[in-house]
C-alpha cells in the first residue's frame, strides 16, 4: 500500500507542521455559520493543505464534495455538482457538507471554461462551508480571492520531515540510518509526501536502508515569482537568479512586469534609474523576440532583467509586500469603466429612443445636467445602480445613499406597504375639498333598550279590495282547423 496514503493524518491534531494554520482552520470550523467567508489554503505541494481540509471534515463530521484538477471544472459541472451541494442539506438532513476545490489556482483553458466565475457564484450563494486549495495565491482568480479568507501553509522543516520518516520506518519494521533519513528530508524541499514516497521506494524488499540505498535529487518543482523577486532583492548570485528566472512559470515579458513593480520599493533615485534603464533594455530585446520570432534573444532579456535590478537593490532585501504589476490592476479598472459606460449608454438609448452616435455627441451633456439636478428621480426612472449614478453626479457617498433609499422603496412597493407621497399642493387641495363638502349626519341610536317608552305600533296602510281580474282575450293565431 502507498505509505503516503496509509500514514495520512485523519485528524487535525495529527497533522505534521503548520501548527498556526491548523489552529486557524479548527477555529473556523467550530465557529462556521451560514454566510461565513470560505477559506483559501495556499502553499507548496505536499505540505498538508488538502489533508487538513479532509481532516477538518472528519473532526466536524461533515460530508465532503471535492473537485480537483483531474475533474473537468466547467461552469456547468461546477453548478451541477458543487452548486447543488452548497445550497442543499446533507444526506443526514442535519449535518454540514464541506465543498473542497482542490488546485483552484489551476482553473484555465477550454476544459475549465467559465469555472472561476461559477466558483465565485457558488461562494456567494452557498449555505455550506467551502475550502479552496491553491499552490499560488495570486494564481487564483481575483473574483474568488476577494470573497475568501486566506491561510498560508509553510514548507515543513527538514528535521520535522526526518522525524516523521523515522516513525514510519519503525512502524513498517524497516531499519533506516539517520543519515539516509536526513538526506531524504533535506532534498524534499519541505514536501512531506515526496519524502515518504522516496523512503518507501528505498525500502522495497529491504530490512535496512543506508545512505547508499537512497538516491534522490532536488525536488523538481517550479520556482514561484515571489522567490525570484526575493532573490533579486537579497543579492543572490547570478546563476541562482537565472535558474529561478527559467523555472518561473511565465514568459519573460510577464516576469519583467513583476520585477518592474518591485523596483518601486527602492529608496534611492539613482538606484531606481539604473534598475529601470536595464529593464527598458530588456524590454527592447523582448520586443525584438516577438517581432522577429527569434527566441534566442530571450536569454539576454532574462539576464538583463534580473542582474540589473539586483545590482540596484544592493542586497538589502525587500521590506514590502510583493504585489502584482500595477498596470494589470489599471487594465482591470479600464475594462470596468468601459463596461459601465456601455451599460449607461444602453439604458439612455432604450429609454429615450436616441441612436448611440446622437446620444454621445448631442444629448449626453444636457442629460447629465438633468440628472445632476434631480439624481433621485432619474435613478428611479432609469433603474441606475450605485456605480452608474456615481458616474453622473461624482459623489460616491450620495449615490450610495440614493440607491439605498430607492432599493428600500422598491422593496416596500413589492410588499404592498408603500404609501403614495403627496406634495404640499396636493395636501392643500384635499383639505379644501373637505371644507366644501357637507358634514355627514351623526348616527342615531338604534338600540331599543335605551328608549324610555315602548314604540307605538305603526298602523298598516289600508289595502284596497282585490278586483276581479279581467278576462284575457284570446289572441292566438287562427288556423284552417278552427272552423271545424
Residue, then its C-alpha position, 0 to 999 in steps of 0.5 A: x500500500x502507498x505509505x503516503x496514503x496509509x500514514x495520512x493524518x485523519x485528524x487535525x491534531x495529527x497533522x505534521x507542521x503548520x501548527x498556526x494554520x491548523x489552529x486557524x482552520x479548527x477555529x473556523x470550523x467550530x465557529x462556521x455559520x451560514x454566510x461565513x467567508x470560505x477559506x483559501x489554503x495556499x502553499x507548496x505541494x505536499x505540505x498538508x493543505x488538502x489533508x487538513x481540509x479532509x481532516x477538518x471534515x472528519x473532526x466536524x463530521x461533515x460530508x465532503x464534495x471535492x473537485x480537483x484538477x483531474x475533474x473537468x471544472x466547467x461552469x456547468x459541472x461546477x453548478x451541477x455538482x458543487x452548486x447543488x451541494x452548497x445550497x442543499x442539506x446533507x444526506x443526514x438532513x442535519x449535518x454540514x457538507x464541506x465543498x473542497x476545490x482542490x488546485x483552484x489556482x489551476x482553473x484555465x483553458x477550454x476544459x475549465x471554461x467559465x469555472x472561476x466565475x461559477x466558483x465565485x457564484x457558488x461562494x456567494x450563494x452557498x449555505x455550506x462551508x467551502x475550502x479552496x486549495x491553491x499552490x499560488x495565491x495570486x494564481x487564483x482568480x481575483x473574483x474568488x480571492x476577494x470573497x475568501x479568507x486566506x491561510x498560508x501553509x509553510x514548507x515543513x522543516x527538514x528535521x520535522x520531515x526526518x522525524x516523521x520518516x523515522x516513525x514510519x520506518x519503525x512502524x513498517x519494521x524497516x531499519x533506516x540510518x539517520x543519515x539516509x533519513x536526513x538526506x531524504x528530508x533535506x532534498x524534499x524541499x519541505x514536501x512531506x509526501x515526496x519524502x515518504x514516497x522516496x523512503x518507501x521506494x528505498x525500502x522495497x524488499x529491504x530490512x535496512x536502508x543506508x545512505x547508499x540505498x537512497x538516491x534522490x535529487x532536488x525536488x523538481x518543482x517550479x520556482x514561484x515569482x515571489x522567490x525570484x523577486x526575493x532573490x533579486x532583492x537579497x543579492x543572490x548570485x547570478x546563476x541562482x537568479x537565472x535558474x529561478x528566472x527559467x523555472x518561473x512559470x511565465x514568459x519573460x515579458x510577464x516576469x519583467x512586469x513583476x520585477x518592474x513593480x518591485x523596483x518601486x520599493x527602492x529608496x534611492x533615485x539613482x538606484x531606481x534609474x539604473x534598475x529601470x534603464x536595464x529593464x527598458x533594455x530588456x524590454x527592447x530585446x523582448x520586443x525584438x523576440x516577438x517581432x522577429x520570432x527569434x527566441x534566442x534573444x530571450x536569454x539576454x532579456x532574462x539576464x538583463x532583467x534580473x542582474x540589473x535590478x539586483x545590482x540596484x537593490x544592493x542586497x538589502x532585501x525587500x521590506x514590502x509586500x510583493x504585489x502584482x504589476x500595477x498596470x494589470x490592476x489599471x487594465x482591470x479598472x479600464x475594462x470596468x469603466x468601459x463596461x459601465x459606460x456601455x451599460x449607461x449608454x444602453x439604458x439612455x438609448x432604450x429609454x429615450x429612443x436616441x441612436x448611440x452616435x446622437x446620444x454621445x455627441x448631442x444629448x449626453x451633456x444636457x442629460x447629465x445636467x438633468x440628472x445632476x439636478x434631480x439624481x433621485x428621480x432619474x435613478x428611479x426612472x432609469x433603474x441606475x445602480x450605485x456605480x452608474x449614478x456615481x458616474x453622473x453626479x461624482x459623489x460616491x457617498x450620495x449615490x450610495x445613499x440614493x440607491x439605498x433609499x430607492x432599493x428600500x422603496x422598491x422593496x416596500x412597493x413589492x410588499x404592498x406597504x408603500x404609501x403614495x407621497x403627496x406634495x404640499x399642493x396636493x395636501x392643500x387641495x384635499x383639505x379644501x375639498x373637505x371644507x366644501x363638502x357637507x358634514x355627514x349626519x351623526x348616527x342615531x341610536x338604534x338600540x331599543x333598550x335605551x328608549x324610555x317608552x315602548x314604540x307605538x305600533x305603526x298602523x298598516x296602510x289600508x289595502x284596497x279590495x282585490x278586483x276581479x281580474x279581467x278576462x284575457x282575450x284570446x289572441x292566438x293565431x287562427x288556423x284552417x282547423x278552427x272552423x271545424 
